Amino acid sequence: MWRLLLVVLFVAWSSSASAQEKISGWHTDLDSACKLARESGKPLFVVFRCVR
């Protein structure tokens, strides 16, 4: 029973992680994102993270 639950949770987690990679509109290059924001007149939301 626990194995089935772990498999279901793993599948749900992995599918949501792959869905996040496909989100359009997110940029990882700050310079290009700033340029695009200036050109489009839209605000820029920046998140700085430290991943260990």
N, CA, C, O and CB atoms as a CASP TS submission, in Angstrom:
PFRMAT TS
TARGET T0000
AUTHOR 0000-0000-0000
METHOD Language model
MODEL 1
PARENT N/A
ATOM      1  N   MET     1       0.827  -1.192   0.000  1.00  0.00           N
ATOM      2  CA  MET     1       0.000   0.000   0.000  1.00  0.00           C
ATOM      3  C   MET     1       0.866   1.247   0.000  1.00  0.00           C
ATOM      4  O   MET     1       0.597   2.194  -0.739  1.00  0.00           O
ATOM      5  CB  MET     1      -0.938   0.003   1.203  1.00  0.00           C
ATOM      6  N   TRP     2       1.922   1.253   0.840  1.00  0.00           N
ATOM      7  CA  TRP     2       2.800   2.430   0.909  1.00  0.00           C
ATOM      8  C   TRP     2       3.548   2.636  -0.401  1.00  0.00           C
ATOM      9  O   TRP     2       3.782   3.769  -0.824  1.00  0.00           O
ATOM     10  CB  TRP     2       3.801   2.288   2.064  1.00  0.00           C
ATOM     11  N   ARG     3       3.918   1.536  -1.036  1.00  0.00           N
ATOM     12  CA  ARG     3       4.630   1.645  -2.315  1.00  0.00           C
ATOM     13  C   ARG     3       3.753   2.297  -3.374  1.00  0.00           C
ATOM     14  O   ARG     3       4.217   3.142  -4.140  1.00  0.00           O
ATOM     15  CB  ARG     3       5.089   0.263  -2.795  1.00  0.00           C
ATOM     16  N   LEU     4       2.498   1.906  -3.413  1.00  0.00           N
ATOM     17  CA  LEU     4       1.555   2.494  -4.367  1.00  0.00           C
ATOM     18  C   LEU     4       1.396   3.990  -4.108  1.00  0.00           C
ATOM     19  O   LEU     4       1.379   4.786  -5.047  1.00  0.00           O
ATOM     20  CB  LEU     4       0.184   1.787  -4.281  1.00  0.00           C
ATOM     21  N   LEU     5       1.281   4.364  -2.865  1.00  0.00           N
ATOM     22  CA  LEU     5       1.156   5.779  -2.514  1.00  0.00           C
ATOM     23  C   LEU     5       2.403   6.554  -2.916  1.00  0.00           C
ATOM     24  O   LEU     5       2.302   7.661  -3.445  1.00  0.00           O
ATOM     25  CB  LEU     5       0.900   5.937  -1.012  1.00  0.00           C
ATOM     26  N   LEU     6       3.575   5.984  -2.669  1.00  0.00           N
ATOM     27  CA  LEU     6       4.820   6.645  -3.065  1.00  0.00           C
ATOM     28  C   LEU     6       4.930   6.796  -4.575  1.00  0.00           C
ATOM     29  O   LEU     6       5.394   7.827  -5.063  1.00  0.00           O
ATOM     30  CB  LEU     6       6.016   5.868  -2.540  1.00  0.00           C
ATOM     31  N   VAL     7       4.515   5.794  -5.308  1.00  0.00           N
ATOM     32  CA  VAL     7       4.554   5.871  -6.767  1.00  0.00           C
ATOM     33  C   VAL     7       3.602   6.957  -7.262  1.00  0.00           C
ATOM     34  O   VAL     7       3.965   7.741  -8.139  1.00  0.00           O
ATOM     35  CB  VAL     7       4.191   4.506  -7.395  1.00  0.00           C
ATOM     36  N   VAL     8       2.420   7.011  -6.727  1.00  0.00           N
ATOM     37  CA  VAL     8       1.440   8.025  -7.132  1.00  0.00           C
ATOM     38  C   VAL     8       1.961   9.424  -6.813  1.00  0.00           C
ATOM     39  O   VAL     8       1.850  10.329  -7.640  1.00  0.00           O
ATOM     40  CB  VAL     8       0.082   7.784  -6.427  1.00  0.00           C
ATOM     41  N   LEU     9       2.525   9.607  -5.626  1.00  0.00           N
ATOM     42  CA  LEU     9       3.065  10.911  -5.262  1.00  0.00           C
ATOM     43  C   LEU     9       4.236  11.299  -6.154  1.00  0.00           C
ATOM     44  O   LEU     9       4.357  12.461  -6.541  1.00  0.00           O
ATOM     45  CB  LEU     9       3.500  10.913  -3.805  1.00  0.00           C
ATOM     46  N   PHE    10       5.094  10.349  -6.483  1.00  0.00           N
ATOM     47  CA  PHE    10       6.229  10.631  -7.356  1.00  0.00           C
ATOM     48  C   PHE    10       5.762  11.029  -8.752  1.00  0.00           C
ATOM     49  O   PHE    10       6.298  11.970  -9.337  1.00  0.00           O
ATOM     50  CB  PHE    10       7.154   9.414  -7.438  1.00  0.00           C
ATOM     51  N   VAL    11       4.791  10.340  -9.280  1.00  0.00           N
ATOM     52  CA  VAL    11       4.271  10.664 -10.617  1.00  0.00           C
ATOM     53  C   VAL    11       3.630  12.047 -10.608  1.00  0.00           C
ATOM     54  O   VAL    11       3.826  12.824 -11.543  1.00  0.00           O
ATOM     55  CB  VAL    11       3.243   9.598 -11.083  1.00  0.00           C
ATOM     56  N   ALA    12       2.875  12.359  -9.576  1.00  0.00           N
ATOM     57  CA  ALA    12       2.247  13.682  -9.479  1.00  0.00           C
ATOM     58  C   ALA    12       3.300  14.773  -9.367  1.00  0.00           C
ATOM     59  O   ALA    12       3.176  15.825  -9.994  1.00  0.00           O
ATOM     60  CB  ALA    12       1.296  13.741  -8.272  1.00  0.00           C
ATOM     61  N   TRP    13       4.329  14.529  -8.576  1.00  0.00           N
ATOM     62  CA  TRP    13       5.394  15.522  -8.406  1.00  0.00           C
ATOM     63  C   TRP    13       6.170  15.723  -9.696  1.00  0.00           C
ATOM     64  O   TRP    13       6.453  16.860 -10.074  1.00  0.00           O
ATOM     65  CB  TRP    13       6.347  15.098  -7.287  1.00  0.00           C
ATOM     66  N   SER    14       6.517  14.643 -10.378  1.00  0.00           N
ATOM     67  CA  SER    14       7.317  14.759 -11.600  1.00  0.00           C
ATOM     68  C   SER    14       6.523  15.419 -12.724  1.00  0.00           C
ATOM     69  O   SER    14       7.101  16.144 -13.534  1.00  0.00           O
ATOM     70  CB  SER    14       7.807  13.378 -12.048  1.00  0.00           C
ATOM     71  N   SER    15       5.227  15.188 -12.790  1.00  0.00           N
ATOM     72  CA  SER    15       4.436  15.827 -13.844  1.00  0.00           C
ATOM     73  C   SER    15       4.280  17.319 -13.579  1.00  0.00           C
ATOM     74  O   SER    15       4.246  18.110 -14.521  1.00  0.00           O
ATOM     75  CB  SER    15       3.055  15.164 -13.955  1.00  0.00           C
ATOM     76  N   SER    16       4.185  17.714 -12.320  1.00  0.00           N
ATOM     77  CA  SER    16       4.076  19.146 -12.024  1.00  0.00           C
ATOM     78  C   SER    16       5.410  19.840 -12.248  1.00  0.00           C
ATOM     79  O   SER    16       5.431  21.009 -12.633  1.00  0.00           O
ATOM     80  CB  SER    16       3.599  19.368 -10.578  1.00  0.00           C
ATOM     81  N   ALA    17       6.524  19.152 -12.016  1.00  0.00           N
ATOM     82  CA  ALA    17       7.841  19.747 -12.255  1.00  0.00           C
ATOM     83  C   ALA    17       8.066  19.964 -13.740  1.00  0.00           C
ATOM     84  O   ALA    17       8.625  20.988 -14.134  1.00  0.00           O
ATOM     85  CB  ALA    17       8.952  18.859 -11.676  1.00  0.00           C
ATOM     86  N   SER    18       7.644  19.027 -14.565  1.00  0.00           N
ATOM     87  CA  SER    18       7.825  19.202 -16.003  1.00  0.00           C
ATOM     88  C   SER    18       6.880  20.261 -16.545  1.00  0.00           C
ATOM     89  O   SER    18       7.204  20.919 -17.533  1.00  0.00           O
ATOM     90  CB  SER    18       7.605  17.880 -16.735  1.00  0.00           C
ATOM     91  N   ALA    19       5.723  20.442 -15.925  1.00  0.00           N
ATOM     92  CA  ALA    19       4.797  21.487 -16.359  1.00  0.00           C
ATOM     93  C   ALA    19       5.367  22.861 -16.052  1.00  0.00           C
ATOM     94  O   ALA    19       5.129  23.801 -16.810  1.00  0.00           O
ATOM     95  CB  ALA    19       3.429  21.316 -15.683  1.00  0.00           C
ATOM     96  N   GLN    20       6.111  23.004 -14.968  1.00  0.00           N
ATOM     97  CA  GLN    20       6.696  24.289 -14.629  1.00  0.00           C
ATOM     98  C   GLN    20       7.764  24.697 -15.625  1.00  0.00           C
ATOM     99  O   GLN    20       7.955  25.889 -15.865  1.00  0.00           O
ATOM    100  CB  GLN    20       7.278  24.247 -13.237  1.00  0.00           C
ATOM    101  N   GLU    21       8.463  23.738 -16.211  1.00  0.00           N
ATOM    102  CA  GLU    21       9.492  24.049 -17.187  1.00  0.00           C
ATOM    103  C   GLU    21       8.896  24.615 -18.464  1.00  0.00           C
ATOM    104  O   GLU    21       9.586  25.318 -19.202  1.00  0.00           O
ATOM    105  CB  GLU    21      10.309  22.815 -17.498  1.00  0.00           C
ATOM    106  N   LYS    22       7.642  24.328 -18.740  1.00  0.00           N
ATOM    107  CA  LYS    22       7.003  24.739 -19.978  1.00  0.00           C
ATOM    108  C   LYS    22       6.290  26.087 -19.866  1.00  0.00           C
ATOM    109  O   LYS    22       5.682  26.536 -20.837  1.00  0.00           O
ATOM    110  CB  LYS    22       6.027  23.687 -20.411  1.00  0.00           C
ATOM    111  N   ILE    23       6.352  26.737 -18.711  1.00  0.00           N
ATOM    112  CA  ILE    23       5.680  28.014 -18.535  1.00  0.00           C
ATOM    113  C   ILE    23       6.355  29.057 -19.410  1.00  0.00           C
ATOM    114  O   ILE    23       7.557  29.294 -19.298  1.00  0.00           O
ATOM    115  CB  ILE    23       5.693  28.448 -17.051  1.00  0.00           C
ATOM    116  N   SER    24       5.578  29.673 -20.274  1.00  0.00           N
ATOM    117  CA  SER    24       6.157  30.697 -21.130  1.00  0.00           C
ATOM    118  C   SER    24       6.133  32.038 -20.402  1.00  0.00           C
ATOM    119  O   SER    24       5.287  32.277 -19.540  1.00  0.00           O
ATOM    120  CB  SER    24       5.394  30.789 -22.476  1.00  0.00           C
ATOM    121  N   GLY    25       7.058  32.889 -20.755  1.00  0.00           N
ATOM    122  CA  GLY    25       7.109  34.207 -20.147  1.00  0.00           C
ATOM    123  C   GLY    25       8.161  34.347 -19.073  1.00  0.00           C
ATOM    124  O   GLY    25       8.420  35.463 -18.622  1.00  0.00           O
ATOM    125  N   TRP    26       8.777  33.263 -18.646  1.00  0.00           N
ATOM    126  CA  TRP    26       9.818  33.331 -17.636  1.00  0.00           C
ATOM    127  C   TRP    26      11.172  33.369 -18.330  1.00  0.00           C
ATOM    128  O   TRP    26      11.438  32.588 -19.245  1.00  0.00           O
ATOM    129  CB  TRP    26       9.727  32.131 -16.655  1.00  0.00           C
ATOM    130  N   HIS    27      12.019  34.281 -17.887  1.00  0.00           N
ATOM    131  CA  HIS    27      13.342  34.429 -18.475  1.00  0.00           C
ATOM    132  C   HIS    27      14.403  34.210 -17.412  1.00  0.00           C
ATOM    133  O   HIS    27      14.210  34.578 -16.253  1.00  0.00           O
ATOM    134  CB  HIS    27      13.503  35.816 -19.124  1.00  0.00           C
ATOM    135  N   THR    28      15.507  33.621 -17.796  1.00  0.00           N
ATOM    136  CA  THR    28      16.593  33.376 -16.851  1.00  0.00           C
ATOM    137  C   THR    28      17.770  34.318 -17.071  1.00  0.00           C
ATOM    138  O   THR    28      18.701  34.337 -16.266  1.00  0.00           O
ATOM    139  CB  THR    28      17.061  31.942 -16.960  1.00  0.00           C
ATOM    140  N   ASP    29      17.741  35.095 -18.144  1.00  0.00           N
ATOM    141  CA  ASP    29      18.799  36.054 -18.436  1.00  0.00           C
ATOM    142  C   ASP    29      18.296  37.453 -18.080  1.00  0.00           C
ATOM    143  O   ASP    29      17.365  37.958 -18.707  1.00  0.00           O
ATOM    144  CB  ASP    29      19.236  35.976 -19.938  1.00  0.00           C
ATOM    145  N   LEU    30      18.910  38.075 -17.077  1.00  0.00           N
ATOM    146  CA  LEU    30      18.433  39.361 -16.578  1.00  0.00           C
ATOM    147  C   LEU    30      18.538  40.456 -17.634  1.00  0.00           C
ATOM    148  O   LEU    30      17.622  41.269 -17.763  1.00  0.00           O
ATOM    149  CB  LEU    30      19.216  39.763 -15.341  1.00  0.00           C
ATOM    150  N   ASP    31      19.624  40.497 -18.386  1.00  0.00           N
ATOM    151  CA  ASP    31      19.804  41.550 -19.387  1.00  0.00           C
ATOM    152  C   ASP    31      18.736  41.493 -20.478  1.00  0.00           C
ATOM    153  O   ASP    31      18.165  42.519 -20.850  1.00  0.00           O
ATOM    154  CB  ASP    31      21.187  41.442 -20.015  1.00  0.00           C
ATOM    155  N   SER    32      18.474  40.312 -20.980  1.00  0.00           N
ATOM    156  CA  SER    32      17.456  40.191 -22.032  1.00  0.00           C
ATOM    157  C   SER    32      16.055  40.461 -21.486  1.00  0.00           C
ATOM    158  O   SER    32      15.206  41.002 -22.194  1.00  0.00           O
ATOM    159  CB  SER    32      17.508  38.794 -22.666  1.00  0.00           C
ATOM    160  N   ALA    33      15.812  40.084 -20.228  1.00  0.00           N
ATOM    161  CA  ALA    33      14.507  40.348 -19.616  1.00  0.00           C
ATOM    162  C   ALA    33      14.301  41.851 -19.419  1.00  0.00           C
ATOM    163  O   ALA    33      13.200  42.356 -19.638  1.00  0.00           O
ATOM    164  CB  ALA    33      14.383  39.609 -18.265  1.00  0.00           C
ATOM    165  N   CYS    34      15.351  42.570 -19.007  1.00  0.00           N
ATOM    166  CA  CYS    34      15.251  44.027 -18.848  1.00  0.00           C
ATOM    167  C   CYS    34      14.984  44.695 -20.193  1.00  0.00           C
ATOM    168  O   CYS    34      14.165  45.610 -20.284  1.00  0.00           O
ATOM    169  CB  CYS    34      16.543  44.597 -18.217  1.00  0.00           C
ATOM    170  N   LYS    35      15.665  44.245 -21.222  1.00  0.00           N
ATOM    171  CA  LYS    35      15.467  44.811 -22.561  1.00  0.00           C
ATOM    172  C   LYS    35      14.038  44.571 -23.032  1.00  0.00           C
ATOM    173  O   LYS    35      13.399  45.480 -23.563  1.00  0.00           O
ATOM    174  CB  LYS    35      16.469  44.202 -23.567  1.00  0.00           C
ATOM    175  N   LEU    36      13.541  43.375 -22.845  1.00  0.00           N
ATOM    176  CA  LEU    36      12.184  43.042 -23.253  1.00  0.00           C
ATOM    177  C   LEU    36      11.153  43.854 -22.468  1.00  0.00           C
ATOM    178  O   LEU    36      10.147  44.289 -23.029  1.00  0.00           O
ATOM    179  CB  LEU    36      11.930  41.547 -23.068  1.00  0.00           C
ATOM    180  N   ALA    37      11.398  44.058 -21.179  1.00  0.00           N
ATOM    181  CA  ALA    37      10.474  44.845 -20.354  1.00  0.00           C
ATOM    182  C   ALA    37      10.444  46.298 -20.823  1.00  0.00           C
ATOM    183  O   ALA    37       9.376  46.908 -20.883  1.00  0.00           O
ATOM    184  CB  ALA    37      10.880  44.775 -18.864  1.00  0.00           C
ATOM    185  N   ARG    38      11.612  46.855 -21.158  1.00  0.00           N
ATOM    186  CA  ARG    38      11.659  48.230 -21.664  1.00  0.00           C
ATOM    187  C   ARG    38      10.912  48.356 -22.982  1.00  0.00           C
ATOM    188  O   ARG    38      10.152  49.304 -23.179  1.00  0.00           O
ATOM    189  CB  ARG    38      13.107  48.686 -21.841  1.00  0.00           C
ATOM    190  N   GLU    39      11.124  47.408 -23.884  1.00  0.00           N
ATOM    191  CA  GLU    39      10.482  47.454 -25.202  1.00  0.00           C
ATOM    192  C   GLU    39       8.973  47.304 -25.116  1.00  0.00           C
ATOM    193  O   GLU    39       8.241  47.955 -25.861  1.00  0.00           O
ATOM    194  CB  GLU    39      11.047  46.371 -26.093  1.00  0.00           C
ATOM    195  N   SER    40       8.507  46.460 -24.223  1.00  0.00           N
ATOM    196  CA  SER    40       7.071  46.194 -24.123  1.00  0.00           C
ATOM    197  C   SER    40       6.360  47.137 -23.162  1.00  0.00           C
ATOM    198  O   SER    40       5.131  47.206 -23.152  1.00  0.00           O
ATOM    199  CB  SER    40       6.842  44.770 -23.687  1.00  0.00           C
ATOM    200  N   GLY    41       7.132  47.868 -22.350  1.00  0.00           N
ATOM    201  CA  GLY    41       6.513  48.778 -21.389  1.00  0.00           C
ATOM    202  C   GLY    41       5.905  48.072 -20.190  1.00  0.00           C
ATOM    203  O   GLY    41       5.095  48.653 -19.468  1.00  0.00           O
ATOM    204  N   LYS    42       6.286  46.838 -19.978  1.00  0.00           N
ATOM    205  CA  LYS    42       5.749  46.065 -18.859  1.00  0.00           C
ATOM    206  C   LYS    42       6.720  46.107 -17.684  1.00  0.00           C
ATOM    207  O   LYS    42       7.922  46.286 -17.878  1.00  0.00           O
ATOM    208  CB  LYS    42       5.475  44.603 -19.282  1.00  0.00           C
ATOM    209  N   PRO    43       6.203  45.943 -16.467  1.00  0.00           N
ATOM    210  CA  PRO    43       7.094  45.918 -15.295  1.00  0.00           C
ATOM    211  C   PRO    43       7.902  44.631 -15.262  1.00  0.00           C
ATOM    212  O   PRO    43       7.566  43.644 -15.917  1.00  0.00           O
ATOM    213  CB  PRO    43       6.284  46.065 -13.990  1.00  0.00           C
ATOM    214  N   LEU    44       8.957  44.667 -14.497  1.00  0.00           N
ATOM    215  CA  LEU    44       9.859  43.527 -14.376  1.00  0.00           C
ATOM    216  C   LEU    44       9.795  43.006 -12.942  1.00  0.00           C
ATOM    217  O   LEU    44       9.960  43.769 -11.991  1.00  0.00           O
ATOM    218  CB  LEU    44      11.323  43.920 -14.766  1.00  0.00           C
ATOM    219  N   PHE    45       9.558  41.721 -12.794  1.00  0.00           N
ATOM    220  CA  PHE    45       9.529  41.078 -11.486  1.00  0.00           C
ATOM    221  C   PHE    45      10.745  40.174 -11.412  1.00  0.00           C
ATOM    222  O   PHE    45      10.864  39.235 -12.199  1.00  0.00           O
ATOM    223  CB  PHE    45       8.193  40.274 -11.255  1.00  0.00           C
ATOM    224  N   VAL    46      11.653  40.443 -10.476  1.00  0.00           N
ATOM    225  CA  VAL    46      12.914  39.711 -10.392  1.00  0.00           C
ATOM    226  C   VAL    46      12.959  38.930  -9.086  1.00  0.00           C
ATOM    227  O   VAL    46      12.652  39.465  -8.021  1.00  0.00           O
ATOM    228  CB  VAL    46      14.124  40.675 -10.496  1.00  0.00           C
ATOM    229  N   VAL    47      13.341  37.671  -9.178  1.00  0.00           N
ATOM    230  CA  VAL    47      13.507  36.815  -8.012  1.00  0.00           C
ATOM    231  C   VAL    47      14.940  36.318  -8.001  1.00  0.00           C
ATOM    232  O   VAL    47      15.380  35.651  -8.938  1.00  0.00           O
ATOM    233  CB  VAL    47      12.494  35.625  -8.023  1.00  0.00           C
ATOM    234  N   PHE    48      15.663  36.638  -6.950  1.00  0.00           N
ATOM    235  CA  PHE    48      17.023  36.145  -6.777  1.00  0.00           C
ATOM    236  C   PHE    48      16.985  35.011  -5.770  1.00  0.00           C
ATOM    237  O   PHE    48      16.481  35.172  -4.658  1.00  0.00           O
ATOM    238  CB  PHE    48      17.991  37.280  -6.313  1.00  0.00           C
ATOM    239  N   ARG    49      17.518  33.866  -6.162  1.00  0.00           N
ATOM    240  CA  ARG    49      17.497  32.698  -5.295  1.00  0.00           C
ATOM    241  C   ARG    49      18.901  32.167  -5.145  1.00  0.00           C
ATOM    242  O   ARG    49      19.740  32.293  -6.036  1.00  0.00           O
ATOM    243  CB  ARG    49      16.561  31.613  -5.846  1.00  0.00           C
ATOM    244  N   CYS    50      19.131  31.574  -4.002  1.00  0.00           N
ATOM    245  CA  CYS    50      20.392  30.896  -3.755  1.00  0.00           C
ATOM    246  C   CYS    50      20.070  29.432  -3.524  1.00  0.00           C
ATOM    247  O   CYS    50      19.430  29.077  -2.534  1.00  0.00           O
ATOM    248  CB  CYS    50      21.163  31.518  -2.538  1.00  0.00           C
ATOM    249  N   VAL    51      20.510  28.596  -4.428  1.00  0.00           N
ATOM    250  CA  VAL    51      20.216  27.167  -4.337  1.00  0.00           C
ATOM    251  C   VAL    51      21.506  26.460  -3.939  1.00  0.00           C
ATOM    252  O   VAL    51      22.530  26.594  -4.609  1.00  0.00           O
ATOM    253  CB  VAL    51      19.645  26.601  -5.695  1.00  0.00           C
ATOM    254  N   ARG    52      21.447  25.725  -2.872  1.00  0.00           N
ATOM    255  CA  ARG    52      22.640  25.007  -2.400  1.00  0.00           C
ATOM    256  C   ARG    52      22.724  23.652  -2.997  1.00  0.00           C
ATOM    257  O   ARG    52      23.662  22.909  -2.711  1.00  0.00           O
ATOM    258  CB  ARG    52      22.649  24.894  -0.902  1.00  0.00           C
TER
END
